[in-house]
Amino acid sequence: TDTQLEAVADAVTAECDALDGLADGMINDFQACAFDPIELECGSNTAPGPAQCLSTTQITALKDIVGGARDSQGNSLYGGTVYDTGLATPAWRGMHFGNGDNPPGNAGLGRDTMGNYILTPMQPDLDGLAFDFDSDMERTLEVAAINDAVSTLHSSFAARGSKLIVYHGLSDQGMFAGPLLDWYSEVTPRDEQGPQDWARLFMIPGMTHCSGGQSTDQFDMLTAIQDWVEEGQAPDLVTATGSAFPGVSRPLCPYPQVARYDGGDPANAESFTCR
């Protein structure tokens, strides 16, 4: 229910929001967030009221969604995401849980995309619930070879002075954060600091798909990459604002750095540093 999802989001926020030094409705230090929905299990000592608590089945389902696709042995087939404030947004509910008579958006989207494009041979009458993650994944490999943007070797791109900025919402309901973080951890060329000399990744707390959510989702990455390429000024931070937090600005930090509160005006991005 909406009430239960709000309870989950509230619990995540209560546990992880202040890890960056300030409880402000945004989870900057998502890497340190160790939230486990088991604390919301009905009947446990930490459970909220009966309208907010989760059954064991609901907890398993939530963990399966957030954890990403796996085969029967528990091997990851596609990375999951993080627990963030966006879990209670209409975007997340519509994509993963549905509402009333409306099935989850990813059920139809996944079935149609798999059946009419990805699988070899195609299977327009695919029953998504019958997809076998042990055996059917082999049928995706032919299209994946020409479709998936998974290359991690970009030596020629970097060698000619090209720069790359990637940004992504931590509450993106359609494109999970995990696969992108996995890719960035392997992309080359890199040194002990990662690929920072030519590629920087900005993860946006609370932002759903492309924009929205409890986030500072308004920022100028175009000027950032222009200054990097033309002036040699690497983006050590990008200042962001958002309608969800009127009068508030925040620095977006290149991963793996996060914005940490240093004191001062909590509404001002200058009160934070990326580290």
MARFI-494343 format. One record per residue: x, y, z of N, C-alpha, C, O in turn; residue in one letter. Coordinates in steps of 0.001 Angstrom, whole numbers, padded with zeros to 6 digits, always signed. Each point is the difference from the previous one (the first is absolute). Layout:
// residues N
XYZXYZXYZXYZA/...
//
This chain:
// residues 275
+000837-001190+000000-000837+001190+000000+000879+001249+000000+001198-000059+000277T/-001829+001192-000596+000740+001260+000051+000535+000257+001406+001118+000487+000172D/-001928-000818+000828+000412+000217+001388+001237-000824+000339+000901+000484+000685T/-000855-001719-001158+001162-000849+000276+001250+000511-000715+001089+000001+000574Q/-001245+000432-001821+001152+000530-000725+000528+001267+000661+001210+000219+000066L/-002126+000610+000420+000430+001200+000715+000752-000368+001275+000961+000668+000380E/-001407-001739+000276+000698-000453+001206+001414-000471-000331+000936+000248+000760A/-000785-000929-001897+001329-000442-000420+000893+001206-000273+001127+000072+000489V/-001643+000874-001277+000791+001190-000323+000355+000785+001257+001115+000506+000127A/-002057-000405+000793+000269+000712+001256+001093-000699+000809+000856+000653+000597D/-000895-001987-000583+001001-000757+000752+001382+000139-000629+000998+000132+000708A/-000940-000161-002036+001273+000197-000694+000554+001381+000322+001183+000155+000304V/-002053+000843-000375+000429+001372+000276+000485+000146+001437+001030+000625+000252T/-001770-001199+000682+000379+000107+001412+001360-000631+000268+000764+000495+000828A/-000461-001582-001522+001252-000714+000249+001183+000589-000747+001126-000050+000494E/-001361+000609-001681+001121+000328-000878+000143+001474-000366+001044+000407-000509C/-002069+000395+000757+000041+001395-000418+001163+000760+000624+000707+000724-000701D/-000498-000876+001991+000991+000809+000725+001423-000542-000101+000898+000526+000656A/-000673-001555-001452+001348-000553-000125+000983+001002-000599+001212-000136+000165L/-001743+001145-000864+000856+001032-000581+000179+001195+000932+000636+000988-000365D/-001197-001082+001561+000142+001068+000977-001215+000872+000178-000021+000854+000887G/-001006-001049-001720-001194+000840+000090-001230-000790-000419-000014-000620-001063L/-001019+000642+001900-001284-000597-000356-000802+001043-000769-000547+000934+000587A/+000483-001102-001897-000619+001016-000852-000951-000578-001040-000452+000721-000889D/+000143-002014+000988-000901-000612-000963+000686-000582-001214-000664-000519-000897G/+002005+000597+000854+000765-000555-001115+001087-000923+000537+000710+000352+000943M/-000581-001524-001538+001008-000969+000438+001212+000122-000913+000065-000634-001053I/+000891+001453+001468+001204+000188-000800+000943-001194+000098+000535-000458-001010N/-000335-000042+002220+000964-001085+000190-000684-001359-000154-000085-000782+000947D/-000393+000525-002148-000720-001252-000250+000902-001214+000148-000477-001101+000277F/+001774+001294-000460+000930-001127+000103+000106-000532+001425+000331-001166+000214Q/-000613+002028+000755+000079-000413+001404-001346-000440+000551-000086-000433+001150A/-000954+000536-001947-001349-000344+000455-000154-001519+000034+000110-000666-001030C/-000363+000131+002209-000110-001453+000176-001421-000398+000387-000198-000949+000758A/-000780+001669-001273-001394-000276+000354-000401-001423-000382+000383-000504-001056F/-001156-000130+001926-000554-001329-000254-001486+000044+000357-000344+000272+001150D/-000538-000534-002112-001437+000096+000277-000508-001008+001017-001160+000070+000408P/+002002-001006+000008-000433-000974+000997-000438+000692+001288-000787-000559+000764I/+001285+001762-000519-000378+000721+001218-001460+000438-000022-000544+000407+001026E/-000089-000488-002192-001410+000373-000122-000922-001212+000028-001205+000141-000207L/+001745-001322+000457-000806-001222-000036-001044+000001+001115+000313+000240+001166E/-001537-000509-001546-001099-000028+000965+000310-000994+001120+000424-001127-000256C/-000638+001554+001480+000237-000856+001150+001373+000134+000611+000243-000516+001091G/+000677+001209-001782+001339+000180+000555+000006+001169+000975-000928+000809+000023S/+001969-000730+000770+000100+001071+000992+000158+001373-000631-000307+001014+000628N/+000786-000976-001872+000238+001275-000672-001095+000362-000992+000102+001019-000681T/-001139-001828+000588-001053+000222-000988-000832+001233+000342-000245+000275+001174A/-000192+000469-002192-000952+001080+000223-001393-000582+000213-000132-001198+000254P/-000894+002013-000351-001359-000471+000226-000465-000993-001042+000676-000197-001010G/-001828-000440+001238-000491-001041-000914-000263+000489-001418+000059-000791-000941P/-000343+002062+000773-000246+000525-001346+001295+000272-000752+000003+000093-001228A/+001105+000036+001971+001276+000338-000623+000963-001181-000108+000882+000008-000858Q/-001032-001013+001703+000974-001094+000009-000139-000873-001249-001015+000046-000696C/+002047-000835+000429+000049-000851-001190-000018-001470+000390+000576-000397+001013L/-001244-000396-001830+000030-001444+000206+001338-000550-000470+000751+000686-000692S/-000458-001915+001066+001240-000635-000438+000058-000078-001521+001055+000211-000599T/-002190-000513-000021-000059-000082-001464+000274+001352-000637+000707+000082-001005T/-001262+000978+001582+000226+001338-000544+001462+000411+000130+000554+000626-000904Q/+000064-000973+002014+001417+000320+000190+000856-000733-001024+000927+000578-000569I/-001234-001843+000335+000740-000772-001000-000153+000615-001381+000973+000110-000747T/-002196+000294+000404-000248+000609-001306+000777+001305-000150+000603+000253-001043A/-000621+000572+002089+000722+001271-000057+001497-000229-000165+000649+000681-000793L/-000104-001627+001531+001425-000306-000122+000331-000529-001397+001052+000319-000554K/-001943-001118-000007+000231-000533-001342+000018+001118-001039+000819-000015-000919D/-001723+000982+001065-000047+001118-000944+001264+000841+000110+000669+000264-001000I/-000347+000152+002210+001160+000864+000209+001300-000725-000340+000952+000620-000475V/-000909-001919+000715+001218-000770-000238+000287-000308-001449+001121-000391-000327G/-002108+000553-000572+000223-000279-001409-000199-001462-000355-000153-000854+000873G/+000159+000582-002175-000273-001351-000500+001116-000973+000361+001183+000317-000118A/-001585-001515+000562+000957-001046+000358-000500-001355-000495-001200-000206-000177R/+002138-000708-000042-000396-001349-000366-000302-000800+001266+000048+000536+001107D/-000359-001821-001278-000420-000816+001139+001125-000235+001008-000257-000406+001133S/+001501+000659-001543+001139-000161+000904+000374+001303+000697+000955+000051+000774Q/-001718+000997-001056+000274+001287+000629+001015+000852-000724+000395+001049+000508G/+000039-001476-001692+000967+000777-000768-000683+001196-000651-001073-000134-000589N/+001692+001291+000695-000582+001217-000559+000042-000034-001523+001043-000267-000597S/-002184+000539-000021-000092+000082-001453-000063+001448-000463+000412+000327-001113L/-000926+000522+001968-000081+001432-000297-000085+000721+001336-000842-000330+000835Y/+001705+001306-000631+000123+000646+001300-001280+000630+000507-000882+000365-000777G/+000792-000245+002071-001165+000604+000628+000185+001481+000223+000672+000675-000779G/-001267-000169+001843+000100+001422+000297+000200+000173+001496+000297-000962+000708T/-000459+002182-000231+000214+000296+001416-001330+000391+000634-000936+000395-000696V/+000861-000506+002006-001168+000496+000716+000124+001517+000101+000969+000525+000548Y/-001971+000166-001090+000055+001455-000063-001387+000568+000302-000959-000749+000188D/+000865+002055-000146-001260+000656+000363-001097-000202-001034-001178+000153+000322T/+001538-000494-001556-000985-000097-001069-000879-001223+000034-000889-000132-000842G/+001100-000767+001780-000788-001230+000056-001491+000255+000128-000806-000827-000427L/+000422+001962+001009-001417+000278+000219-000604+000878-001090-001174+000360+000090A/+001940-000009-001111-000521+000875-001046-000967-000756-000910+000104-001219-000136T/-001049+001935-000490-000890-000646-000970+000775-000685-001124-000431-001031-000516P/+001573+001602+000140+000798-000593-001074+000470-001398+000375-000085-000924-000809A/+000583+000767+002033+000466-001310+000452-001158-000971+000154+000094-001158-000408W/-001177+001625+000992-001145-000886+000197-000546-000476-001344-000267-001188-000182R/+000105+002113-000750-000544-000361-001297+000871-000976-000762-000510-000870-000705G/+001813+001005+000838+000908-000864-000744+000118-001392+000608+000068-000986-000734M/-000043+000887+002052+000349-001274+000633-001126-000688+000763+000074-001205+000243H/-001104+001935+000135-001041-000599+000833-001397+000088-000606-000874-000792+000353F/+000654+001728-001247-001336+000195-000523-000901+000638+001045+000434+000346+001099G/-001693-000202-001470-000942+000660+000901-001413-000437-000362-000457+000240-001118N/-000233-000876+002049-001356-000448-000287-000017-001012-001124+000638-001050+000086G/-001379+001371-001155-000100-000907-001142+001145+000173-000990+000081-000737-000983D/+000802+001693+001226+001092+000263-000929+001235-000812+000381+000527+000161+001102N/-000061-001026-001992+001197-000793+000313+001241+000887-000019-000057+001113-000522P/+001166-001573+001072+001240+000782-000048+000397+000331-001432-000138-000826-000902P/+000629+002036+000706+000385+000418-001342+001086-000866-000601+000012-000227-001210G/+000903-000262+002039+001088-000802-000553-000468-001372-000473+000703-000666-000759N/-001889+000237+001204-000518-001298-000456-000294+000044-001495+000449-000865-000752A/-001204+001877+000324-000303+000131-001417+001204+000426-000814+000235-000519-001091G/+000529+001464+001620+001179+000486-000717+001015-001117-000195+000539-000176-001093L/-000284-000574+002152+000964-001085-000101-000465-001109-000916+000775-000518-000804G/-002063+000148+000926-000535-001081-000839+000078+000368-001476+000458-000799-000817R/-000903+002003+000474-000039+000394-001408+001400+000176-000574+000262-000395-001136D/+000630+000982+001912+001365+000198-000485+000715-001334-000181+000664-000225-001012T/-000802-000658+002001+000642-001304-000107-000587-000812-001143+000736-000550-000819M/-002062+000477+000764-000644-000871-000970+000124+000458-001431+000091-000825-000909G/-000086+002150+000687-000020+000536-001359+001341+000527-000487+000120+000433-001146N/+000881-000469+002006+001288+000551-000431+001202-000804+000503+000849-000408-000793Y/-000779+000184+002080+001238-000513+000585+000193-001499-000207+001111-000445-000291I/-002169-000329+000436+000154-001453-000089+000258-000479-001423-000531+000557-000961L/+001345-001586+000839+000244-000672-001272-000314-001484+000170+000641-000675+000805T/-001640+000145-001567-000897+000744-000880-001000+000838+000799-000206-000231+001191P/-000410+001205-001863-000972+000842+000679-001194-000823+000473-000314-001049-000562M/-000337+001543+001595-001128-000716+000599-001065+001015+000425-000083+000346+001179Q/-000737+000137-002127-000985+001044+000308-000994-000389+001087-000546+000872+000675P/+000303-002164-000497-000956-000440+001018+000690-000349+001320-000539-000766+000799D/+001711+001317-000574+000777-000308+001201-000806+000248+001272-000654+001033+000147L/+000712-001986+000755-000544+000163+001346+001164+000407+000898+000844-000827+000347D/-000803+002099+000025+001123+000503+000775+000204-000724+001310+001133-000146+000460G/-002218-000310+000147+000112-000683+001286+000590-001399-000137+000417-000606+000987L/-000384+000100-002217+000547-001338-000230+001444+000045-000492+000587-001043-000287A/-000009+002237+000187+001378+000128-000477+000945-000716+000960-000057+000213+001211F/+000922-001058-001756+000930-000795+000805+001376+000669-000016+000679+000015-001026D/-000276+000536+002170+001268+000718+000062+001204-000936-000084+001126+000472-000162F/-001330-001759+000267+001099-000949-000160+000235-000351-001464+001143-000041-000456D/-002213-000209-000276+000148-000494-001368-000319+001031-001076+000602-000030-001073S/-001530+000936+001334-000443+000922-001049+000964+001152-000255-000092+000654-001039D/+001012-000392+001960+000934+001106-000209+000864-000207-001239+000432+000972-000620M/-000175-002221+000252+000798-000271-001196-000668+000562-001246+000678+000334-000971E/-001991-000230+000992-000732+000508-001161+000132+001514-000144-000455+000565-000995R/+001070+000100+001975+000176+001452-000083+001367+000389-000545+000222+001170-000312T/+000696-002118+000191+001392+000330-000277+000220+000572-001393+000849+000875-000168L/-001588-001342-000838+000219+000465-001368-000310+001486-000127+000785+000752-000577E/-001917-000328+001109-000367+001417-000055+000877+000815+000947+000360+001135-000311V/-000019-001702+001452+000845+000716+000957+001337+000386-000615+000555+001050+000324A/-000040-001891-001205+001304+000257-000602+000013+001272-000831+001046+000634-000138A/-002189-000250-000418-000060+001211-000822-000747+001132+000687+000008+001133-000482I/-000646-001427+001594-000887+000977+000637+000582+000602+001282-000179+001190+000258N/+000863-001992+000535+000406+000432+001338+001192+000957-000031+000997-000255-000675D/-001114+001350+001411+001092+000973+000127+000830-000364+001220-000114+000640+001046A/+000943-001658-001174+000745-000523+001148+001515+000053-000190+000741-000473+000862V/-000272+001033-001964+001441+000060-000222+000676+000806+001106-000473+001074+000372S/+001572-001593+000145+000735+000697+001057+001361+000508-000475+000724+000632+000769T/-000371-000900-002019+001301+000411-000520-000170+001243-000872-000586-000070-001080L/+001096+001201+001550-000178+001266-000713+001326+000739-000139+000049+001224+000119H/+001016-001962-000370+001329+000599-000083+000104+001011-001130+000564+001077+000195S/-001093-001393-001373+000105+000924-001131-000811+001263+000254+000420+001094-000377S/-001577-001236+001012-000842+001151+000351+000758+000935+000936+000049+001209-000228F/+000535-001764+001270+000718+000813+000982+001284+000578-000575+000383+001119+000343A/+000290-001871-001218+001292+000424-000529-000099+001259-000849+000955+000774-000068A/-002091-000558-000579-000131+001193-000829-000535+001208+000779-000346+001024-000588R/+000284-001157+001906-000411+001126+000825-001484+000116+000226-000467+000999+000547G/-000280-001995-000954-001452+000042+000185-000355-000181+001472+000736-000635+000756S/-001867+001198-000364-000464-000088+001381-001421-000561+000023-000759+000131-000959K/+000431-000752+002074-001316-000612+000152-000563+000325+001378+000671-000197+001013L/-001907+000697-000978-000731+000185+001249-001271-000835-000078-000755+000092-000968I/+000528-000894+001978-001212-000812+000108-000691+000371+001303+000651+000111+001039V/-001964+000082-001088-000737+000222+001247-001211-000920+000038-000526-000410-001035Y/+000096+000097+002256-001058-001002+000154-000705+000201+001333+000644+000306+001004H/-001954-000474-000988-000769+000127+001229+000068-001261+000840-000202-001102-000511G/+000484+001257+001792+000061-001161+000881-001362-000630+000215-000086-001160+000402L/-000991+001908-000663-001352-000554+000117-000617-000278-001364-001220-000113-000116S/+002051+000002-000918-000516-000304-001338-000745-001329+000047+000577-001037+000324D/-001858+001082-000650-000833-001191+000111+000143-000934-001195-000379-001168+000082Q/+000918+001664-001185+000086-000815-001197+001401-000525-000271+000178-001165-000356G/+000804+002021+000524+001399-000362-000227+000707-000014+001350+000322+001057+000544M/-000081-002230-000009+000568-000106+001339+001442+000516+000046+000723-000020-000996F/-000334+000481+002183+001324+000590+000188+001117-001035-000037+001109+000308-000435A/-001381-001523+000882+001039-001011+000135+000803-000288-001252+001229+000016+000060G/-001872-000283-001204+000772-000297-001206+000918+001143-000421+001109-000239-000478P/-001563+001482+000653+000842+001141-000353+001197+000105+000937+001119+000253-000447L/-001348-000445+001735+001106+000023+000955+000992-001122-000283+001210+000194+000123L/-001714-001363-000499+000879-001122-000345+000848+000343-001223+001200-000270-000031D/-001842+000870-000979+000728+000374-001219+001095+001009+000312+001130-000137-000469W/-001467+001148+001261+000972+001050+000300+001174-000550+000807+001115+000514-000098Y/-001355-001542+000886+001081-000587+000798+000987-000776-000859+001088-000342+000463S/-001456+000060-001712+000857-000792-000880+000486+000770-001223+000921-000448-000683E/-001530+001608+000393+000323+000713-001228+001461+000458+000019+000500+000445+001034V/+000168-000553-002153+001409+000373-000125+000162+000982-001161-000873+000069-000865T/+001975+000694+000827+001142-000062+000920-000325+000597+001367-000883+000848+000134P/+001627-001317+000884-000208+000460+001362+001306-000125+000776+000904-000744-000381R/-000831+001491+001482+001116-000147+000923-000575-000305+001374-001137-000459+000104D/+001906+000709+000953-000492-000335+001335-001218+000831+000398-000733-000377+000915E/+000512+001503-001593-001161+000839+000281-001193-000353-000887-001070+000594+000130Q/+001254-001557-001026-001054-000334-000946+000239+000700-001327+001126+000410-000280G/-002158-000263-000545+000149+000650-001304-000235+001512+000061-000445+000593-000982P/+000741+000034+002127-000357+001400+000222+000636+000961-000998-000533+001087-000224Q/+001653-001458-000377+000669+000906-000929-000830+000285-001240+000181+001035-000641D/-001088-001942+000293-000758+000195-001236-001485-000330+000126-000783+000363-000877W/+000383-001041+001944-001411-000380+000158-000430+000180+001448+000663-000482+000918A/-001783+001183-000720-000504+000201+001361-001485-000345+000059-000774+000286-000913R/+000422-000907+002020-001364-000476+000214-000610+000751+001178+000600+000096+001070L/-001797+000430-001284-000717+000715+001052-001304-000733+000305-000862-000141-000867F/+000731-000320+002098-001212-000677+000442-000860+001004+000765+000476+000644+000934M/-001744-000512-001331-000869+001045+000534-000932-000589+001054-000897-000770-000343I/+001086+001112+001614-000865-000544+001056-001467+000349-000233-000343+001146-000289P/-000512-002153+000420-001436+000216-000064-000594+000168-001379-001223-000020-000135G/+002034+000185-000899-000535+000283-001332-000514-001271-000657+000682-001025-000018M/-001904+001105-000525-000566-001114-000747+000487+000082-001449+001046+000599-000254T/-001760-001173-000686+000505-000145-001363+000180+001355-000689-000975+000646-000385H/+002220-000230+000237+000402+001245-000665-000261+001260+000821+000752+000968-000112C/-001791-000960+000925-000314+001157+000841-001052-000422+001009-000452-001145+000005S/+000066+002093+000856-001073-000267+000953+000487-000671+001267+001197-000214+000192G/-002150-000114+000669+000317-000596+001288+000388+001046+001026-000016+001200-000274G/+000367-001678+001469+000461+000885+001074+001474+000306-000245+000882-000577+000636Q/-000632+001493-001568+001370+000192-000460+000264+001435-000424-000922+000786-000219S/+002204-000467+000108+000425+001219-000687+000347-000427-001423+001139-000356-000303T/-002144+000402-000554+000107-000588-001334+000216+001020-001112-000118-000340-001177D/+000431+001582+001532+000253+001033-000998+001474+000401+000071+000461+000535+001008Q/+000275-000802-002098+001440+000252-000020+000454+000117-001441-000729-000371-000920F/+001934+000887+000722+000510+000286-001337+001246-000834-000275+001120+000435+000266D/-001323-001621-000794+001131-000849-000348+000630+000414-001329+001160-000319-000260M/-001917+001030-000584+000542+000420-001295+001153+000983+000193+001057-000142-000616L/-001269+001144+001478+001082+000942+000276+001171-000708+000669+001160+000322-000261T/-001468-001291+001127+001063-000735+000689+000912-000720-000980+001222+000048+000142A/-001800-000715-001135+000855-000732-000935+000650+000944-000999+001098-000274-000486I/-001762+001383+000175+000612+000997-000880+001246+000601+000657+001041+000135-000642Q/-001154+000223+001920+001153+000550+000714+001122-001027+000124+001179+000354-000025D/-001546-001610+000158+001008-001059+000125+000769-000167-001309+001228-000089+000004W/-001946+000046-001111+000628-000221-001299+000737+001241-000489+001132-000095-000475V/-001765+001252+000590+000547+001210-000612+000940+000774+000918+000914+000674-000475E/-001132-000768+001788+000803+000783+000940+000878-000864+000903+000829+000524+000745E/-001005-001831-000807+000785-000878+000848-000408+000012+001454+000772-000409+000866G/-002001+000883-000582-000497+000082+001369-000886-001212+000293-001176-000018-000365Q/+001738-000977+001014-000763-001211+000318-001092+000319+001017+000214+000809+000903A/-001375-001431-001040-001125+000281+000905+000165-000696+001349-000379-001161+000157P/+000944+001874+000812+000156-000562+001338-001311+000004+000766-000146-000704+000999D/-000809+001500-001470-001375-000031+000493-000865+000747-000995+000490+000811-000786L/-001781-001094+000830-000989+000716-000804-001118+000409+000948-000562-000844+000699V/+000238+002126-000670-001025+000487+000919-001389-000278-000563-000254+000209-001186T/-000638-000681+002050-001345-000384-000424-001050+000599+000927+000250+000253+001179A/-001431-000035-001748-001172+000426+000761-001157-000900-000404+000164-000885-000840T/-001334+001105+001431-001152-000815-000376-001271+000490+000651+000021+000526+001112G/-001139-000702-001817-001285+000468+000520-000427-000756+001250-000824+000500+000766S/+001361-001685-000547-000344-000763+001202+000571+000642+001259-000469-000258+001108A/+001494+001102-001292+000647+000669+001133+000187+001476-000338+001110+000418-000328F/-002177+000379+000401+000084+001422-000363+001053+000738+000825+000084-000162+001217P/+000708+000969-001904+001005+000798+000679+001232-000761+000427+000848+000548+000706G/-000728-001795-001115+001116-000854+000413+000905-000290-001197-000485-000247-001104V/+001780+000278+001322+000954-000434-001015+000920-001053+000605+000275+000006+001200S/+000189-000899-002048+000877-001075+000447+001093-000241-001044-000238+000154-001198R/+001431-000531+001650+001011-000417-000962-000229-001453-000407-000224-000864+000848P/+000280+000609-002131+000043-001372-000493+001472-000360-000143+000775+000753-000589L/-000400-001884+001120+001413-000369+000089+000333-001147-000944-000823-000892-000208C/+002025+000909-000366+000402-001118-000857+000225-001260+000832+000777+000000+000956P/-001461-001058-001330+000112-001286+000685+001459-000456+000011+000682+000129-001017Y/-000184-000658+002138-000733-000453+001190-000137+001037+001115-000457-000336+001092P/+000841+001587-001344-000161+001027+001021-001481+000285+000241-000836-000201-000881Q/+000529+000671+002083-001363+000409+000327+000053+001362+000665+001024+000392+000559V/-002141+000330-000626-000096+001318+000625-000162-000168+001507-000930-000658+000467A/+001850+001263+000289-000045-000101+001464-000138+001395+000599+000661+000953-000415R/-001540-000873+001401-000304+001276+000647+001134+000409+000930+000448-000783+000837Y/+000011+002028-000999+001099+000520+000811-000461+000979+001072+000810+000458+000806D/-002094-000132-000786-000502+001022+000899-000375+001244-000787+000349+000133-001173G/-001059+000773+001821-000448+001198-000681-001418-000146-000502-000745-000863+000464G/+000370+001704-001412-001353+000023-000533-000316-001328-000690+000608-000314-001023D/-001541-000470+001556-000284-001307-000603-000677+000089-001365-000103-001003-000706P/-000357+002191+000334-000638+000156-001304+000994+000352-001095-000360+000031-001177A/+001600+000233+001549+000993+000501-000941+001000-001086-000375+000576-000653+000870N/-000377+000467-002168+000948-001008-000475+001410+000246+000517+000787-000940+000114A/-000455+002192+000201+001340+000318+000475+000265-000530+001407+001135+000032+000475E/-002182-000519+000191+000170-000588+001331+000389-001473-000075+000103-000671+001027S/+000112+000174-002230+000341-001402-000224+001313-000094-000780+000359+000910-000747F/+000336-002005+000929+001160-000304-000832-000130-001421-000530-000636-000858+000611T/+001250+000639-001754+000007-001334-000601+001220-000752+000506+001137+000423-000210C/-001385-001535+000876+001113-000805+000489-000478-001423+000312+000794-000838+000427R/
//
